[in-house]
């Protein structure tokens, strides 16, 4: 299911995308490129809300504490609310974060406005290992790629577009998303005014 209709508003001249997947699956790069393709496009990085907690932050570990779960849900709530605010002010919004397992359904319900397109990036574990190794930052820590991928594949509701981007460049992934969604021209940025590619770093 690509489009979720049960919402307070349905505004066909703009939309919200949720881009998710496990760490190093390409979410940030794809979300940035997608936002650049949209007229009045906004890119929200969900992890930025986690990093705003200076004191008292509890990281979400394989066996999370109740406080870590609460903080994760708070992060999702703030991201969803921010996406709705931008949308209601006339922007197309791309919000990206690691939203897997049963929490994906909760996140979708937190976003009030529609149309909402869910994009789940599912490159294979070998590709993710290569991307993770090439990054300057370390994302996994106590987690492992197989563990997170198992949650993605077996515990995450099959909402939206599931895209195996193992053999795709980020630009090709964005092209596939736009082809599947087939947005009206009013939502797309005019080609003559496109922003040049900001880089191919996989985040």
N, C-alpha and C positions, 0 to 999 in steps of 0.2 A: 504494500500500500504506500503510495508516494505522497498523497495529499490528504491531510487530516482536516475534516470539515467541522467537527463539533467545537465551535468557538463563539466568542461574543461578537467578533467582527469578521467580515469577509470582504476584503478590499482587493479587487483584481488588478489594480494598477501598481501594486507592490507586494512583496512576499518576504518570508523569513525562511532561511535555511539553517538546519542544525547539522553540522559536520562532526562525526564522531568516529571512533576507532581506538585501538590500543596505542600506547606510546610508540612514537617513531613510525606511525603508519602514514604520515604525510598530511595530517589534518591542517596544521598551520599554513603550510605552503599552499595547499589546495584552497583553503578558505580565503586566503589573501588574494589569490588569482581570481577566484570566483567573485569576490567583492569588487575587484577592479573591473569586472565585466558588467556590473550592474549600474544602472542609473541611480545616482545618489546612494552608493553602496557603503555599508558599514561592516567592519570586521571586529567582532567581539571575541577576545581570547579569555575563555572561562578561567584559566589558571591564574590570570592576573588578580582575580578576586581572592583566591587562596593566599597569594603572596602579600595581600594588603594587611593580613593579620600579623602584626609585628611581635606581640607577646601573647602567649597562650595558644599558639597554633598547634594542633595535633594532626600529624600526617595520617593519611588513609593507608593502613598497612594490610597485609593479607589477613590478619585477625584484628580488625579495627576496634578501637574503644567506642563506647557510646558517644563520647564527645567528638571523636573523629568522624563518625557517621553524621552527627548533627552539623558539624562544620561543612562536610561535603554537600549535604542537602541545602545548607545556607548558601553556599557558593552557587549551586544550581539555581536556587530561588532568585538570587541577585542577578545572575546572568539572564535568566528568563525575563525578569522585570525590566532590565535594561534593554533587552531586545524589543520588548513590547513598547517601551517608551520611544525608542528611535523609530519604530514602525509607525506609531501613532503620530509622529512628527513628520511623516512623509518619506522615510528612508526604507530602502531594501536592506535587510540585515542578514549577515552570515555569522552565526555564533558557533564556535568550535571548542570542544573539550572532550576529555575521556568520559563518556557517558555509556556505560555498558551494564549488562545484567538487568534485573528488574527495574533499576532506577531510570532506564531509558523511557519506559512508559510514564513514570512520574514526571520526568523532565518535559515530555511532550505535553502533558496536562498543565504544567506550570505556565507554558506559553499560551496566552489568551487568544492571540490573533492568528488569523488564517488568511491566505494559504500558508501552510507550513510544510516544507519539504525536508525529510530526514535523509541524510546521506551517511552510510556506514562504510568506511574504507576497510578493506579486508585483504591487504597484501599478505603473502605467505610468510611463515616464520623466518625463513632464510633471508628474505629481502629485509625484513624488519631488523634482524641481527646485523646485517650489513649497514643499514642506515644508522642504527644505534651506535655502531662502532665508529662511524665517520663523524659523529656529532661531537662538538666541544663540550657539551654538557652531558651528564649521566642522568637518565630519567628513571631507570628501573629500581635501583637500590635493593630493597627486600623482595621486590616482585621479580618474577621471571617471565620471559616472553611466552613460554608454553602455558603458564598458569593464567596469565591475562587473556591469552588467545582462547583458552578453553572456556573461560567465562563468556567471552564474546560469542563463541560459536554455539555453546550449549545452553547458556542461561539468559541470553539477550533476546527479547522479543523481536520477531522478524518484521520490523517496521521499516518502511521507506525503501530506498535504493541501496542494495548491498553491492559494492563495486570492488572486485578483485583488481587492484591497481598494481599488481606485481610487475607487469610488463609495460606499464604506462609511465610516461613522463607526467609531472603534475599538470602541464598544459593539456595533455590528452585526457586526463581524468576530468578536468573542468569541461572540456568539450563534450565528453560523454554525459556529464550531469546536465548540461544545457540542452543536449539533444533529447534526453529522456524527459525533461520537464517541459521543453518547448515553450519558453516564456514569450509573452507578447513583446513586440518591439518597444513598447513604452517603458518596459522594465530594463531594457538593455542599454548600455552606454553606447553612443554613436561611435563607429569604428574610427572616424577621423579624430576623435577626442580620447582615444584609449591611452591609459598610462602604460609606459614601457614596462616590460617584465622586471620585477624588482629583485629577481634572483631565484635560484633553484635549490636553496638550502631546504632539506627535508627536516621538519621539526615534529 
